[in-house]
Amino acid sequence: MEAEFPLDRAAMRDEHAGDGCNQLENRMTANALALMDKGDANRRILAKEENRADFRRVEGASIKRRTMLRSAEGKRIYARCFYSFQANVYFISTLGRTKLPHESIELVEQAIRERLEVATKELNQAIDGAELLFKRNGIDGAATYDTLPLEAEVAITSALGRRYLELIHKLDQLMPLLQTLEIEEVINESQVEHQRSKSKRVVMAIASTARNLGAGIRRRMNEMDAKKTEGDGKRGSTANPLPASDESKLAPQAGPTEGVAAPVDEPDAVEDAAARPTASSVIEGAPVAETS
């Protein structure tokens, strides 16, 4: 009997080896003083319908990369802004070039690029400042999150999209640094909230800029289509004049209507209206050359 006991115990270990990890997790959950997140926060963020960008017109190829975001701010801005930013940039760079002068599109792209550079510099300064406070106050490590990180495969469709994803990661890097400084009472809650809100506005403003510039490009494309349709209509009426018998029907008739002038097209007024500037050529600080 004594010789058989170790063998029986080994058999039991083999029998339960498959679910040993699950048992350990259940014991930890049962003994924990707080219920921890198991991915529900990420599912809530990704399930929001307003975060879904219309990517159906994006036909270009993309580079697939794995990304991981840990802060709540980084996760939400990624879900809300990243793909909508890329969709607007694709519309500007690819579809805009099919109808507008390439010089105009390049000016818009340069405006977005400059905004990204300014935002990146601002977040880098905030990160450097936080790390300097870590050294001065003898803080060795940053706070960590108890919620699971958001891991996803990202489709990057342009260089501007890659830069914007890097900017979101800088925000994600800054957030736990600020939280650590607040916990250690190096800075107070008001200072943390001010820097957090400022950094979020900087990142979200880039997506707003791309959206506004995309709307301006779309408006100019629609105006060009309208002018083209109007010009085709005029050429069609000139190429197909009315027969002589029909023209006689349009001649002024004596009677109650005698003396009333028939409407006459004013080509000068039409030309003046066509030459008048259309929508503003500067959208969110980006000059856009107008086409006649």
N, C-alpha and C positions, 0 to 999 in steps of 0.2 A: 504493500500500500504506500509506504513512504517513497519507494522508487518510482511509483506511477504518478505521484502528485506533480512533480515538475513537468512531466510530459503533458498532463492534462492542462496545466496552466499555459504551456506553450501553444497547445492546440486552441485554447480560448483566444490567445493573442492573435493567432493566424486568422481565426474566424472573424474577429472584429477589426482587423487591420484596415479594411477598406473604408470604414466609417470612423476611424479614430479622430481625424481632423474635425469632423462634424460634431463629435461628442465633446471635444475640447472647446469648440466655439460655443456650444450650448451651455457648458459649465461657466464659461466666462460671462456670457450674457446673463445667466441666472444670478451670478454673484456680483455683477456690476451694480454700482449705485446710480447709474444713469444709463438710459437707453441711447445708444449711439446710432448715427446715421449709417445706412447700408446702401446708399445710392438713391434714396428717395428724393433728396434735394436736387440732384442732377436730372432726374426724370421729370421733376416739376418744371425746371428751367427749359428743358428741351421740348416739353409738351405744349408750351404756350404757342397758340396759333399766330399771334402777332409777331413772333420771332421768325416766321417762315418767309424767306425772300423768294421772289419770283425769278427763278434761275432758268426758265424754259427757253429764253432767247439767247442764253450763253452757249454758243456752239464751239468755242475754242477748246483746245486741249489744256490740261492742268497737271501740275505736279502734286502728287499725293504725299503728304507727310503726316506723321503721328504727332499729336500735340497733347499736352497735359496742363490743365489750369487748376489751381488749388483755391484761390480766393473767390469769395462770392461775387465781388465786383468784376474780376476778370472773366468769370464764367458768364455772367449776365450780359456784359458788353460784347463778348464773343458771340453769344447766341443772338443778340439783338442787332448787332451792327456789321459783323464781318461779311456775311454773304450778301447783304444788301449793298454794302460798300463795293464789293467786287462786281455785282450786277450793274451798278451805276458806272463804274469805271469801264466795264466792257462796252456799255452802250456809248459812252463818250469816245473811247479810243477806236472801236471797231465799227460800229454802226454810224457814228458821227462822220467818219472819214468817207463814207459812201456818198454823202450829199454836200458836206461842207468843206471849205478849203482846209488842207492839211495844216496850214500855218495857224489857223484858228484853234484846231484841236490841240496842237502842240502847246499853245499858250495855256489852255485849260489844264493839260496834263502837268505843265510846269508849276501852275498854281497849286495843284494838289501835292506835288512833290515838295514844294517849299513849305507847305503847311505841315507835312509829315516830318520834315527836318526840324522845324521849330518845336513841334510837340515832342519829338524824341529827345531833343536837347533839354527841354524842360523836365521831363521825367528822369533823365540821367542825373541832372542836378539834384533832384529830390532824393534819388537813391544814394548819391554820394554824400549828401548832407545827413541822411539817416545813418549811414555806415560810419560817418565821422562821430556822431553822437554815441554809437555803439562803442567805439574805441575809447572815447573820453570817459565813459561811465563804466568801463570794464565789463561790458555785456558780451558774452561769448557766442551765444546762439539766438536765432530768431524764433518766435512763436510758430507753432505748427497747427494745422487744421485737423479737427476730428472728423469732419465730413470727408467722404471719399472724393478724390480728385476727378475732374471731368476729363476723360480720355476720349479722343476722337481722331478719325482720319480726316485731314483737311485737304480740300482741293484748292490749290493756289493757281489762279488764272493769269496773273500779271506780276510784274515787279512791284507795282504799287500795292497790290494785295499782299505780297510777301512782307513789305515794309509795315503795312498796317497790322499784320499778325504779330510781327516783332514788337510793335508798340503796345499791343494788348498784353503781351508777355511781360513787358517792362512794368506795366500797371500791376500785373499779377505778382511780380517780384516786390514791388513797393509796399503793397498792402500789409503783409505780415510784419514788415519792418516797423511801420507806424504803430501797429498793434502792440508790438514788443515794447516800444518806447513809452506807450501809454501804460502798459502793465507795470513797468519798472518806474513809473512816475518821473520819467525824464521830461516828458511833455504832458500837458493836460488834455482832457477830452475835447475841449474846444479847438485846440490846435490840431489835434488829429482829424477831427471832422472837417476843419477848413482845408487841410491838405488833401484829404481823401476826396472831398467834393471837387476841389480844383483839378485834381488829376483825372477824375472821371470826366469832367467837362472837356478837358483837353482832348481826350481820346474820342469822345462821342462827337465833338465838333468836326472832326475829320470826316466822319460818315455823313454828317449834315451838309458839309461843304460839297462832297461828291454828289449828294442827292440834289442840291440846288443847282449845281453846274450841269448835271444831267438833265434836269428840267429845262434849263435854258437852251441846251443843245436840242432837245426835243422840240421846243417851241420854234426855234429857228428853222429846223427841218420842216416843220409843218407850214411855216410861212413860205418857204421856198416851193413846197408842193402846191400851195394855193396860188402862188404867182405863176407857176408853170401851167396849171390848169386854166387860169384866166387867159394866159397868152395863147394856149392851144385853142380856146374858144374863139378868141378874136381872129386868129388865122383861119379857122374853119368858116366863120361868117364871111370873111373876105373872099375865100376861095369858092363859095357857093352863093353868088348873088341871086336875088329874087328874079323870076321871069318878068318880062315887060308887062304882061297882063296883071301880075300880082302887084307890081309897082304902081299901076294906075289906081288900084284899090286904096293905096296908102296916100294918094294925093289929097290935099285939103279940099273939102267939099263946102260949097256955099250953104248957108243956112245958119242955124243957131250957133254952130261952132266956128263960123267965119271970123277971122281976126284973132283966133287963139293960136299962139305960136306952138309948133310941134317941138317935142323935146329933141335937143341936139346934143350929141356927144361932145364933150370938151376934152380933147386929147391933152391939152396943157395941164388941166387939173388932174387927169389920170397920171401923167408923168410926175407931177409934183407929189402926189400921194405915194407913188412907188418909190420916189427918192427920199421920202421922209424916213428918219431912223425908226427902226422897229423896236423890239424889246431892248432893254438896257444891255450894252455890250460889256458891262462889268458886273459879274455875279459873284458875290462874296469876295470881292477883291481881286477877281481874275479877269483881266481885259480880254475881250473876244472881238476879233476883227469882224465888222459887218460886211456883208456882200450885197452888191446892188442888184 
